[in-house]
């Protein structure tokens, strides 16, 4: 049994919040640079260059990449041989978010009651998903998720008779419906299977995969590639003003489901794909 | 016919125009989709909660004004403002027609506008200007002064008066109702 002090978790989460918001990951930057090789729209090319320039300014001056510094979506894998001492996990995570959003001058974008809509003032609570895994470490993945792209997401409960083509159509249609609103070029997470609650969670987890890493199942990997091609043929383009770069990646995650069901969820993220992880 | 007409509109970059609010009907008449507009002068930031509170009576002179749908990150020590990119304009569609009627000449944001906003732009001679979402750190450089002028209790959603210099925007829906989202997508769409 390994003991981990709760304050260590708080410190790690604080740093993840700040770093995710100012330092765009290399995989996203490479994908943006790569898209400049194929984008033919003059406005689209200028927008891609502006996005890359913005990432340079944000890193150099430690300024948030986007004014929407997001809802803190936290995925925690806790080794079953870990015991957290001097505090609870939930408090440690939320304290980390609160401190990180304060220290990094990040915008507080969370309401308390969703109808009354009063700002909680410190960007808590975090959206936390925990999983118990073998081992004696804690892995924390943080996705700072903007509201615009999140609003473009969708779920559909298909019947098992549906064809793969029809599922593809739903995914592409979700992107078409969102058009410019999700801040393309997008990162698209698709969750297939599970129950009504599990499919969107799978879709969100799919966003955490590095861009360019295909699904380990070759059929699913081919499907990801085909979807990316179709989405980039829609013409939506950077910021929705027309072009060949509508998405940088499509990642699919699958899970077993009921014999009567086939849930499909699409979670959309913007090009400002802010994600970091830490292992304690 | 409509399709053919749209195809004839260039989606290559248009001209670059420098404008200073308050904007006049003449300023607006010269703008076409795809043009770059560099704004120097005063613009006002407002988003969801502020719009809900002020309705068609904004806490600034409406005539010729420019509304930027944005709320910045907190200002770091020694800086003028934090990162300040656009939010999704679609959420303010409910309020925009009344504000255009009241004299607002341009709204700045990202994302689509509804038909009611496009119709109001045609009726009251106004434009929708877009900025690439997620370029907020770079945009902070174009802001020279920021003042909270209403609803400080809304925190990040308070109404701000900004003094900007060469604030870069793209004409995305012009006063004739041409919509660059539709035109651009049609031009680059492949397959069926």
Interface residues (C-beta under 8 A of the other chain):
Chain A: X40 X41 X42 X43 X44 X46 X47 X50 X51 X53 X54 X57 X58 X61 X62 X63 X64 X65 X66 X67 X68 X69 X105 X106 X107 X108 X109 X117 X119 X121 X146 X147 X148 X151 X179 X180 X181 X183 X230 X233 X234 X235 X236 X237 X238 X239 X240 X241 X242 X243 X244 X270 X271 X272
Chain B: X11 X12 X13 X34 X49 X70 X71 X72 X73 X74 X75 X76 X82 X83 X84 X85 X87 X88 X90 X110 X111 X112 X130 X132 X133 X134 X135 X136 X137 X138 X140 X141 X154 X155 X156 X157 X170 X172 X180 X181 X183 X184 X185 X186 X187 X188 X189 X190 X191
